[in-house]
Amino acid sequence: MSTTITSYAVKAFGTKASDADLEQLTIQRRNPTPKDVEIEILFCGVCHSDLHTARNDWGGTKYPAVPGHEIVGRVKSVGSAVSKHQVGDLVGVGCIVDSCHTCASCQQDLEQYCLNGFVGTYNGKDAHLGGQTYGGYAETVVVDESYVLRVPKHLDLAAVSPLLCAGITTWSPLRHWNVKEGSKVAVIGLGGLGHMAIKLAKGLGASVTLFSRSENKIQDAKDLGADEVIISTNAEEMKGASGKFDLIIDTVPYAHDVNPYIATLTINGTLVLVGYLGPLDPMLHTVPMIMGRRSVAGSVIGGIAETQEMLDFCGEHNIVSEIELINMQDINGSYERMLKSDVKYRFVIDMASLKN
């Protein structure tokens, strides 16, 4: 912990305990160092990770906790050594605000896999002020310029916010597995992640299919750009999809049976888990994997360079998230609605409401 860095107070929304509502708090932000960018937060997306952290569902939450890692704002001030951003620029901050810079992963622009552990935008270790980092449910944020992203000016800024997590979480596997014109991609689950996977895969030129248990999702998926919808509980439809997909993006956030989907992969195809953390139940059945050289893999967010690539791509193709704009004071009710999947498809907080 440094004793030379000073701080200032800002309004924020956070929780003091796992069973407590979020409420207005006062937190400290560091005064910008020479390499820092101070950002006035305009919008902040609401991610399932915010809720899980606030309620300590994964363990290890430090309180008070201030969530928020889908941040879009305007540069308020810059440090003396900042070269990438200027006062007035529209910028974004995603899930990462620091990493070691030196490990093999960081050297490949894969900060999300930093071998020494990246610093999360919230609930990470604050190397400057000590304690934990605080996220985007706040008036401002101060971030090293290396982790600040350029935001396309012509896009709906509120709808850009979820790109910083939901967008990059689905973009990264699409890029890693080389999705392109003519690729056949399937998406499991139509929520915050799933709707972005459809939009981005379609933007890359792929043929896109949604797997869903609900016929109510058919029209929604097609409105988002899906070419086809397969009802995963329909045995005939699943059989008809055998050996079809190069890549499947599985966005389901809870334990579920992935085995029926493996048979729908082509030879050398891959199913990528991006929504669920934990043991699979039931276990993987290896026969269709071995007999088709099929893979089950995992992926998490993306590095800074890849996130910037995604934002630039979205700017070129006019891709943003489908959102419902809320006031900061509505966050507790929005968490309950999110648990019921009662949002199409991402809540975004208008941070001007925090000034009320």
Number of C-alpha atoms within 10 A of each C-alpha: 10 9 8 8 12 14 14 10 13 14 16 25 26 26 21 17 16 20 10 12 16 23 15 16 17 13 18 16 20 17 15 20 19 13 16 23 30 25 27 23 24 23 31 34 30 29 22 16 15 20 21 16 22 27 19 17 12 11 10 9 19 21 17 19 26 30 29 27 29 29 36 32 27 21 23 18 19 24 18 12 11 17 11 13 20 16 13 13 16 21 23 30 32 30 24 23 25 22 21 15 17 13 16 13 18 20 12 14 16 20 29 22 20 22 16 14 14 20 22 21 27 25 22 20 18 18 13 18 18 11 14 22 23 27 29 30 31 30 22 24 25 22 23 18 21 17 20 26 22 17 23 19 11 9 15 13 21 25 22 28 32 32 28 27 26 29 30 29 22 33 26 20 25 22 14 9 13 13 22 17 13 11 18 21 28 32 28 27 22 25 21 27 30 27 28 27 34 28 23 26 28 23 19 19 14 21 22 27 24 28 25 20 16 14 12 9 17 19 13 15 23 16 10 15 19 25 16 15 23 21 17 19 13 11 10 11 13 17 13 11 15 15 16 16 25 21 26 28 29 26 24 20 16 13 14 13 12 20 17 16 20 25 23 25 27 19 18 13 24 24 26 22 22 23 23 15 13 8 10 13 12 11 11 15 12 13 12 18 20 10 10 17 14 22 19 15 13 16 17 17 25 27 24 24 16 17 24 19 15 23 26 16 16 21 17 13 13 14 22 22 24 21 20 15 16 18 16 26 17 12 22 15 10 20 20 12 13 21 11 9 14 14 16 16 20 26 29 28 29 18 25 14 14 17 10 8
